[in-house]
Amino acid sequence: MDFTLYWQLLFYFFCFITLIQVFYYLFFFIRLAAYKSKPKDTSQTHPVSVIICARDEVANLVKNLPGVLIQQYRTTHEVIVVDDNSFDETKYLLEEFQKTYKQLHVVQLKQEAKFIPGKKFPLSVGIKTAKYEVVLLTDADCVPASESWIEKMQESYDDGTEIVLGYGAFHKKKGLLNKLVRWETFHTALQYLSYALAGIPYMGVGRNLSYKKTVFFRNKGFTAHNHIPSGDDDLFINMAATRHNTKINIDPEAFTLSKPAKSWSQWLRQKNRHYSTGKYYKPSHKFLLGLYSFSHFLFYPLLVLSLLFFNWQWSLIVFGVRFLAQAFILYPTMKKLNEKDLYPWFLFIDIWMFFYYLLFVPALFKKPKKQWK
């Protein structure tokens, strides 16, 4: 049997998959690479309510909460910590902090919310408690990258803005796991920030996210997905964000930093929890994200088959087109998000993504766990 036609068709399919990948880089991701925030003619500061939900987070609060409390922000602001039924020393730690920081307000939850698993109920309580229209969300295991975090995040608001998507990075540590965790975080941000710039916002991360109470209540909070433990950040943004009401902020002083997973099993649990919400996205978002991931997943197997069974010179040329698009776009985006040290690794980690998809695609079909901690 002559397989020449078969391998030729396979090579054409490889070219088609590569074209899809290059399209995403040159239509979506290049927007983030070229992005520059527009200077404002007038500067306005808004009162801000920072909200943090915590359950048994005393160790993280000791390390990270002072970074929120010492923010240099000249306009009125408050920091609300919602203590969600903690069994550790969180209550007493927060009482000590309140003696020094008058802007700290604590909400103690003593009872679990029935039929509302996860973080949505304590976060809803925090938002309803907030005095100010602009709320800024982060987690207990996050620390602002600078003392200007509040100021820089609220600068993105203008008359039409209701949602600001920030970047939640991870601390840089030694080891391969840290590089993979940070790459996955960067790769996710590359997508949601670029899509927002293209007028298709679909998610944000609760580690660094701001929106107005008006948009929260107009969309009835988390009511549409209260039964899902996760998604207090991405599912709400997927529902509430539009091309007109959403902006991004990638000022390095507006980043937050989190403690990365220490073990492969911990990272697997975290990512499985995150991806379990993807099936609830809008159909158009699922299509765009799915097409990108599917073409990314197929790219390297098709490259190998084309190299072995078709024509290695033509196969390398096709590979080179995508590689150059990646190299051209990833460097400035990594530089903007302070992940430039990952750039020499990008080809290796891009190949690793084939195995990443194998690990995490099953999470799309799993039922989310009920606990958020």
Secondary structure, DSSP 8 states (H G I E B T S, - for coil): ---HHHHHHHHHHHHHHHHHHHHIIIIIIHHHHT------SS-----EEEEEEESS-HHHHHHHHHHHHT---SS-EEEEEEEES--SSHHHHHHHHHHH-TTEEEEEE-S--TT--TTHHHHHHHHHH-SSSEEEEEETTEEESSTTHHHHHHTT--TT--EEE--EEE---SSHHHHHHHHHHHHHHHHHHHHHHTT------TTSEEEEHHHHHHTTTTGGGTTSSS-TTHHHHHHH--TTTEEE---GGG-EEE---SSHHHHHHHHHHHHTTGGGS-HHHHHHHHHHHHHHHHHHHHHHHHHHHT-HHHHHHHHHHHHHHHHHHHHHHHHHTT-GGGGGGHHHHHHHHHHHHHHHGGGGGS---S---
